[in-house]
Structure formats: structure tokens, C-alpha cells
Amino acid sequence: MNRLLALLIVMTIAGGTAFGQSQGTRRVVASPATRTTEIGSPARMSAVPRPSSPSGRTSARMVSERSLLQEPIEQGEVVYADEPEPVYSDEVYDPNQGLAAIGGCSDGSCGTSGCDTCGVTYGSPFGNDLCDPYCLDSRILCLALPSHGWVSVDYMMFHQPGMETPALVTNSRPGFTAANVLYGGDNDILSDRLDGIRTRFGWWFVNRPNLGIEGEYLTSGDNTETFNRVSNGSAGNFLYRPFFNVVTGANDISVIAEQGTNTPSGSVRVDASSQFQGVAVRFKRFLCCSSSSACSILRGGEVPVQSRLEATLGWRYYQLDEALRINENKTQQVGAARNFNITDSFETLNQFNGVELGVNWQGRRGYWTLDTLMRVSIGNIRQRVDIMGQTLVDGAVLGNFAGGNPGGVLAVEPNASGSPYIRDELGISPELGAALKYQLTQRLELKVGYSFMYLSNVVRPGEQIDFDVDPNWFPQSVPYTGPARRNSPTFAFNDTGYYIHGLTLGGEYRW
């Protein structure tokens, strides 16, 4: 009997111990913000905040197994557990890495096929985080991380189409041929290289690392061209200003220097200038990227192979400012010798404002990166043309001229009205570019590239000149009393396409 009683006591103690241990396999399910775990004994409890996923979703695996009693678990109930800490999600956002840890590949296939999601390739067969520059080479800054800023400066060696003009200076009388044209005509002007500077700068937003903003400014130098000729009027050294005489219906000239006439000597100077500027502000959207690795033949080791694609939306402004001025200075022997200074001036201004859409793709292999872009802007282009003519005799404006405008030769009363001509037109501006970059340090790259920019419906000075002239409009010292003048030269907007293109050399710094 005593033995049976002792056996029951031992079994009771053993069962209580087993029951206590089964209680120890249960855990705490508290409020969504906290969870409570046992530390030592039920009297020693601590509240530990539960991390949440970036999307704010709670864990899909809060309890791995039910207690032995299988009763329902109420919120706030203490349930003891010895199991490992729960795994909440693969999407863990680290603000120090931007998008580095979002959408990383985990299937082990990224080393061969690449990662189609925007993030770091974690499945590299080389065992490296390819977007960590310190895993492979400290010089390489990851393309797949948009959480950085940048500034780039390019020296532009551009070319623009030459400006068309009629023949402006010749050395032969009417009946001249192209061989007698000294300036203008079939020889386009302002066809030299157009140098300039382009600066881009921007950054990705901290709270929205897949969104960024970029500013751009470009300006060319003042591209100028000058033709200057002085003549004593000797044979073979004549100077004339040609035009088409609408009264006689034949080519005609205004004499600058020719011996045997009342204008024995003189000079002519033609100045042409052109300047192109642009400003842009655009938002950038990080679309996708890929990251893998490959063997480098030159280095004999592995190098990162990465790419990224971005879309842009913004505002674009272009301005093309050009001028063409012809000035002749001559002495006329009409009674007393008098000095005539005659100027024709044609100036144009084109201002484009439009919405810009574009895409930018970058691809890297080791230290080398290929950066390409394609954009198009659609908007309004405001055209402005200023035409002015003036004649000075012995330093004073020639008076007694009907209409109060003394005029010149190609810019006289009908077209040189004294007011600018302005109109608005639809403008389209595509842009293409590519740059090959080499990474010197982790943040600094050198680059060489090519850019092409086009602007439709621009006005240029040489094409606003009407070569048909009624010489009765030329300034006179007495009021004109002859037959009715023809309405020539006239003004009409003549627009054309304009482009600049060429090589760029520069550098880019990222952080």
C-alpha cells in the first residue's frame, strides 16, 4: 500500500513537470505594436516592440504551433514560447541603402539571368553583394542605388547649320556670278564650331528614393563672324552692295568703292553673331534595374554588370539669339566731299517653352558605363525679328526723308518699320545623347559623348532679308518727288529648322 501511494506521488510530480514544460512552449500574442516573452519566469516579463514591414503589414507567421491545450488565443493573452524569433518579411527597408534591400533576388538565379526587379542582386554565384562597392572594388558606385546626388559638367564642341543669306558684297557690277561674290550668297555664314558649357545637377528624394529632380543649364559662346574689306577703288579692287531693282527688273548695285565714279573709295564690314542657350527642370522616375557579375578578361577577376532605366518629365526652355549687320563707310564727291555711313541690321530671337518627356538608360561593366538618353519637347516658340536701317552723313542722320526713317540699302521704309515683328508657332525639339564614362574613383567619372538637339520653326537673320528693293526708298537729302514707290523690300516670316550637335568632354561626381 505504501509502495502504491509513493508511486502515485512520483507520477503526480512528473506529470506536473511535464505540464509546466508544455506551458513553456506557448508564447505571447499582444497588441500589434508589442509582444511579451518570458525571461526566466512568469514574474519576469519584458515588452519588446515588434518590427513592422515597410508596407505596415503584420507578420504572416506570428505563431508557429498551437499549445498542447489547443484553446483559442485571445489578444493580450500571455503564451510562453521557446521557438526562434518570427520572420516578418523579405522586404526590409534600410534608409542607409535607399532601395538596396527592396526587391532583392533570393532565388539564386541572378548571377546568370540578372534581376528584373529594382534592387540588389543577392543571389550572385560569387557570393558578393554586387551593389556594395566594397565587395568587389571600392572605386565602383552602384548603379542600382538611386539614393544619391550628382553634378556633371560638359565642354561642348558643337556645330550648327550655316546661315543662308543673299549675296551681300561683290566686286563686280550687275551680271555678277558666284565667283564675284565676296560674302554671302552660296557660301553660308556662321558655319564654324560652336563651343559651350553644359551643367546638370540633381538628387534623389530621401523619402521617395525612386523619385528625383534634375536641373540643366547650357550655353554656347557668342559665335561671331566678321568680314571686313577696305578699297581705294582701283581696278580689280571694286566694292559693291548688290540687290534686285524692282523698278528696272534687273540686278543692281550700290557702289562702295570704284575709281571714276563719285564714290572712289570706301569700306564694308559685315558682322554676324549667334548664341544658343537652354534651361531644363525635370523629375526623374527610377523604373527598374538589374545587377549581376561577369569575369573581366583584363583584370582577371569578377566585375559588376549593372543597368538601370529612368523616365523623365519636365519643362524645357531654349533661346537662339542671332544678328546680322552690314555697315559701309564711303566718301562721295558730290560738290564737296561728304562721308556716308550706312547700316542695315537684322536681328532675330527665338524662345521655346515646352513640356519634355524622356528616358535614360545606363549600363555598366566594371569601370565603364554607357549612358544614353532620348527626349522630346513640345511647346510654343516665340519668333521675333527686328529690322533697322540708318544713314549718317558727316556724322548726322540724313534728314528731309518722308516717313522719318532714313533707312539703309536692304533695310528701308517698307520692311524697317521701326517695330519688331512677333509671332508664336508650334515648336518640337527632340534630343539624343550618349556618353561613355570611366570611373576614376568611387564617386568621380570622366566621360566623352555625343549630343544632338533640334529645334523646329526658328527664324534666322539672313533668311529675313528681302533682296528685291525699290531704290527710290534710299535716303535722300531732299524730299522724294518721283513716281510712286513700290512696296519693296517687304517682310515675311521665313522659318527653318535649327540643330546643334557634336562631341562633349566632361566629368561627373556622385554621392
Secondary structure in CASP SS format (residue, H / E / C, confidence):
PFRMAT SS
TARGET T0000
AUTHOR 0000-0000-0000
METHOD secondary structure of the structure
MODEL  1
M C 1.00
N H 1.00
R H 1.00
L H 1.00
L H 1.00
A H 1.00
L H 1.00
L H 1.00
I H 1.00
V H 1.00
M H 1.00
T H 1.00
I H 1.00
A H 1.00
G H 1.00
G H 1.00
T H 1.00
A H 1.00
F H 1.00
G H 1.00
Q H 1.00
S H 1.00
Q H 1.00
G H 1.00
T C 1.00
R C 1.00
R C 1.00
V C 1.00
V C 1.00
A C 1.00
S C 1.00
P C 1.00
A C 1.00
T E 1.00
R E 1.00
T E 1.00
T E 1.00
E E 1.00
I C 1.00
G C 1.00
S C 1.00
P C 1.00
A C 1.00
R C 1.00
M E 1.00
S E 1.00
A E 1.00
V E 1.00
P E 1.00
R C 1.00
P C 1.00
S C 1.00
S C 1.00
P C 1.00
S C 1.00
G C 1.00
R C 1.00
T C 1.00
S C 1.00
A C 1.00
R C 1.00
M C 1.00
V C 1.00
S C 1.00
E C 1.00
R C 1.00
S C 1.00
L C 1.00
L C 1.00
Q C 1.00
E C 1.00
P C 1.00
I C 1.00
E C 1.00
Q C 1.00
G C 1.00
E C 1.00
V C 1.00
V C 1.00
Y C 1.00
A C 1.00
D C 1.00
E C 1.00
P C 1.00
E C 1.00
P C 1.00
V C 1.00
Y C 1.00
S C 1.00
D C 1.00
E C 1.00
V C 1.00
Y C 1.00
D C 1.00
P C 1.00
N C 1.00
Q C 1.00
G C 1.00
L C 1.00
A C 1.00
A C 1.00
I C 1.00
G C 1.00
G C 1.00
C C 1.00
S C 1.00
D C 1.00
G C 1.00
S C 1.00
C H 1.00
G H 1.00
T H 1.00
S H 1.00
G C 1.00
C C 1.00
D C 1.00
T C 1.00
C C 1.00
G C 1.00
V C 1.00
T C 1.00
Y C 1.00
G C 1.00
S C 1.00
P C 1.00
F C 1.00
G C 1.00
N C 1.00
D C 1.00
L C 1.00
C C 1.00
D C 1.00
P H 1.00
Y H 1.00
C H 1.00
L H 1.00
D C 1.00
S C 1.00
R C 1.00
I C 1.00
L C 1.00
C C 1.00
L C 1.00
A C 1.00
L C 1.00
P C 1.00
S C 1.00
H C 1.00
G E 1.00
W E 1.00
V E 1.00
S E 1.00
V E 1.00
D E 1.00
Y E 1.00
M E 1.00
M E 1.00
F E 1.00
H E 1.00
Q C 1.00
P C 1.00
G C 1.00
M E 1.00
E C 1.00
T C 1.00
P C 1.00
A E 1.00
L E 1.00
V E 1.00
T E 1.00
N C 1.00
S C 1.00
R C 1.00
P C 1.00
G C 1.00
F C 1.00
T C 1.00
A H 1.00
A H 1.00
N H 1.00
V E 1.00
L E 1.00
Y E 1.00
G E 1.00
G C 1.00
D C 1.00
N C 1.00
D C 1.00
I E 1.00
L C 1.00
S C 1.00
D C 1.00
R E 1.00
L E 1.00
D E 1.00
G E 1.00
I E 1.00
R E 1.00
T E 1.00
R E 1.00
F E 1.00
G E 1.00
W E 1.00
W E 1.00
F C 1.00
V C 1.00
N C 1.00
R C 1.00
P C 1.00
N C 1.00
L E 1.00
G E 1.00
I E 1.00
E E 1.00
G E 1.00
E E 1.00
Y E 1.00
L E 1.00
T E 1.00
S E 1.00
G C 1.00
D C 1.00
N E 1.00
T E 1.00
E E 1.00
T E 1.00
F E 1.00
N E 1.00
R E 1.00
V E 1.00
S E 1.00
N C 1.00
G C 1.00
S C 1.00
A C 1.00
G C 1.00
N C 1.00
F C 1.00
L E 1.00
Y E 1.00
R E 1.00
P E 1.00
F E 1.00
F E 1.00
N E 1.00
V C 1.00
V C 1.00
T C 1.00
G C 1.00
A E 1.00
N E 1.00
D E 1.00
I E 1.00
S E 1.00
V E 1.00
I E 1.00
A E 1.00
E C 1.00
Q C 1.00
G C 1.00
T C 1.00
N C 1.00
T C 1.00
P C 1.00
S E 1.00
G E 1.00
S E 1.00
V E 1.00
R E 1.00
V E 1.00
D E 1.00
A E 1.00
S E 1.00
S E 1.00
Q E 1.00
F E 1.00
Q E 1.00
G E 1.00
V E 1.00
A E 1.00
V E 1.00
R E 1.00
F E 1.00
K E 1.00
R E 1.00
F E 1.00
L E 1.00
C E 1.00
C E 1.00
S E 1.00
S E 1.00
S E 1.00
S E 1.00
A E 1.00
C E 1.00
S C 1.00
I C 1.00
L C 1.00
R C 1.00
G C 1.00
G C 1.00
E E 1.00
V E 1.00
P E 1.00
V E 1.00
Q E 1.00
S E 1.00
R E 1.00
L E 1.00
E E 1.00
A E 1.00
T E 1.00
L E 1.00
G E 1.00
W E 1.00
R E 1.00
Y E 1.00
Y E 1.00
Q E 1.00
L E 1.00
D E 1.00
E E 1.00
A E 1.00
L E 1.00
R E 1.00
I E 1.00
N E 1.00
E E 1.00
N E 1.00
K E 1.00
T E 1.00
Q E 1.00
Q E 1.00
V C 1.00
G C 1.00
A C 1.00
A E 1.00
R E 1.00
N E 1.00
F E 1.00
N E 1.00
I E 1.00
T E 1.00
D E 1.00
S E 1.00
F E 1.00
E E 1.00
T E 1.00
L E 1.00
N E 1.00
Q E 1.00
F E 1.00
N E 1.00
G E 1.00
V E 1.00
E E 1.00
L E 1.00
G E 1.00
V E 1.00
N E 1.00
W E 1.00
Q E 1.00
G E 1.00
R E 1.00
R E 1.00
G C 1.00
Y C 1.00
W E 1.00
T E 1.00
L E 1.00
D E 1.00
T E 1.00
L E 1.00
M E 1.00
R E 1.00
V E 1.00
S E 1.00
I E 1.00
G E 1.00
N E 1.00
I E 1.00
R E 1.00
Q E 1.00
R E 1.00
V E 1.00
D E 1.00
I E 1.00
M E 1.00
G E 1.00
Q E 1.00
T E 1.00
L E 1.00
V E 1.00
D C 1.00
G C 1.00
A E 1.00
V E 1.00
L C 1.00
G C 1.00
N C 1.00
F C 1.00
A C 1.00
G C 1.00
G C 1.00
N C 1.00
P C 1.00
G C 1.00
G C 1.00
V C 1.00
L C 1.00
A C 1.00
V C 1.00
E C 1.00
P C 1.00
N C 1.00
A C 1.00
S C 1.00
G C 1.00
S C 1.00
P C 1.00
Y E 1.00
I E 1.00
R E 1.00
D E 1.00
E E 1.00
L E 1.00
G E 1.00
I E 1.00
S E 1.00
P E 1.00
E E 1.00
L E 1.00
G E 1.00
A E 1.00
A E 1.00
L E 1.00
K E 1.00
Y E 1.00
Q E 1.00
L C 1.00
T C 1.00
Q C 1.00
R C 1.00
L E 1.00
E E 1.00
L E 1.00
K E 1.00
V E 1.00
G E 1.00
Y E 1.00
S E 1.00
F E 1.00
M E 1.00
Y E 1.00
L E 1.00
S E 1.00
N E 1.00
V E 1.00
V E 1.00
R C 1.00
P H 1.00
G H 1.00
E H 1.00
Q H 1.00
I C 1.00
D C 1.00
F C 1.00
D E 1.00
V E 1.00
D C 1.00
P H 1.00
N H 1.00
W H 1.00
F C 1.00
P C 1.00
Q C 1.00
S C 1.00
V C 1.00
P C 1.00
Y C 1.00
T C 1.00
G C 1.00
P C 1.00
A C 1.00
R C 1.00
R C 1.00
N C 1.00
S C 1.00
P C 1.00
T C 1.00
F C 1.00
A C 1.00
F C 1.00
N C 1.00
D E 1.00
T E 1.00
G E 1.00
Y E 1.00
Y E 1.00
I E 1.00
H E 1.00
G E 1.00
L E 1.00
T E 1.00
L E 1.00
G E 1.00
G E 1.00
E E 1.00
Y E 1.00
R E 1.00
W C 1.00
END
